[in-house]
Amino acid sequence: MTQRKSRADRRVELIDAARRAMIQHGAEGVHLNQIAEEAGLTSGAVLYHYPDLRDLLIEAHHAGMERFYEQRVKKISGIADPAQKLITTIRSGLPEGPDDSGVRLLCELGGAAGRNRVYGTLLTTLYDRQVAMYQMILEIGAAQGVFTLTGDSEQIARNLVALEDAYGYRIIARHHSIGPDEAVGLILDFARMATGHPLKETPAAPRPKATRSTRTTRPRANGKTADTPAAGPQDAD
């Protein structure tokens, strides 16, 4: 017997379906039946949860934008070093690749922002919050003597967000020489000049080598041999 989904779970599924439909059909060109098809529901079932389709589309945009502020703030909250905090923030603001659905959705939203006041307000709010996030990192680093800022912290922060947006678009557009790592390097070049800090990424800890037990043989009473585990594990070949 299948368990019936809660109303909250169904709304989450509809938000995901709306995001996929907007990426495929455009932020302004998406229709109710297309969202219903993505969700595997009838149009009436979609309207049961969202009588006004605009509410669903706005929630879908909010869910997509959460990644680029709330989740980033949470990610850097446990990092004490302002330099590593800045590096982590830069890397987490870029697409993972050209098929990154979250960034593709923001690109669709950006294309419609000039014609849709709500979308424009959403993007403006996200931009302002990202600038404030960077500005706080820069000012804390300067106060601790880690950064020597070459200009106003807000101006530097605005440029960092603008570079994120520009290179993020190039990644989504499948530029032949700009991927996520290349974009991080380019933005870090600007950040180094702006902060007077080398901003070297902390290398990831090496993974432990796989181990296996070796076995020795001991004679049995019948003259045959039996395997016996060695005293301890050794590195695999």
Residue pairs with C-beta under 8 A, 6 or more apart in sequence:
5 13
7 49
10 49
11 49
11 50
11 59
13 39
14 35
14 39
14 41
14 46
14 49
14 50
14 56
15 56
15 59
15 60
15 63
16 60
17 35
17 36
17 38
17 39
18 30
18 35
18 38
18 56
18 57
18 59
18 60
19 60
19 63
19 64
19 101
19 105
20 38
20 101
21 30
21 34
21 35
21 37
21 38
22 30
22 57
22 60
22 105
22 108
23 101
23 104
23 105
23 108
24 30
24 34
25 31
25 34
26 108
26 111
26 112
27 57
27 61
27 105
27 108
27 109
27 111
27 112
27 116
27 119
28 112
28 115
28 116
30 57
32 43
32 46
32 47
32 53
33 43
35 46
35 53
35 56
36 42
36 43
36 45
36 46
39 45
39 46
46 53
46 56
47 53
49 56
50 56
54 118
58 118
58 122
60 105
61 105
61 109
61 119
61 122
62 122
64 102
64 105
64 106
64 109
65 106
65 122
65 126
67 102
68 93
68 102
68 106
68 126
68 130
69 126
69 129
69 130
69 133
71 92
72 89
72 92
72 93
72 133
73 133
75 88
75 92
76 85
76 88
76 89
76 137
79 85
79 88
81 146
82 137
82 138
82 140
82 141
82 144
82 146
82 147
83 141
83 146
83 147
83 195
83 197
83 199
83 200
84 201
84 202
85 137
85 141
86 134
86 137
86 138
86 141
86 191
86 195
86 199
87 188
87 199
87 201
89 133
89 134
89 137
90 160
90 164
90 184
90 187
90 188
90 191
91 180
91 184
93 130
93 161
93 164
93 168
94 103
94 164
94 167
94 168
94 171
94 180
94 183
94 184
94 187
95 102
95 103
95 168
95 171
95 172
95 180
96 180
97 171
97 179
97 180
98 171
98 172
98 173
98 174
100 171
100 172
103 168
103 171
103 172
104 172
106 123
106 168
107 169
107 172
109 119
109 122
109 123
110 123
112 119
113 119
113 120
113 122
113 123
114 120
127 161
130 157
130 161
130 164
131 154
131 157
131 158
131 161
132 157
133 157
134 156
134 157
134 160
134 161
135 153
135 154
135 156
135 157
138 147
138 149
138 153
138 156
138 157
138 194
138 195
139 153
141 147
141 195
141 197
142 148
142 149
142 153
146 197
147 195
147 196
147 197
148 195
148 196
148 197
149 156
149 194
149 195
149 196
150 156
150 193
150 194
150 195
150 196
151 194
156 194
156 195
159 190
159 194
160 187
160 190
160 191
163 186
163 187
163 190
164 187
167 178
167 183
167 186
167 187
168 183
170 178
170 183
171 178
171 179
171 180
171 183
178 186
188 199
191 197
191 199
192 198
192 199
209 235
209 236
210 236
211 233
211 234
211 235
211 236
212 233
212 234
212 236
213 229
213 230
213 233
214 229
214 230
214 234
215 227
215 228
215 229
215 230
216 227
216 228
216 229
216 230
217 225
217 226
217 227
217 228
218 225
218 226
218 228
219 225
220 226
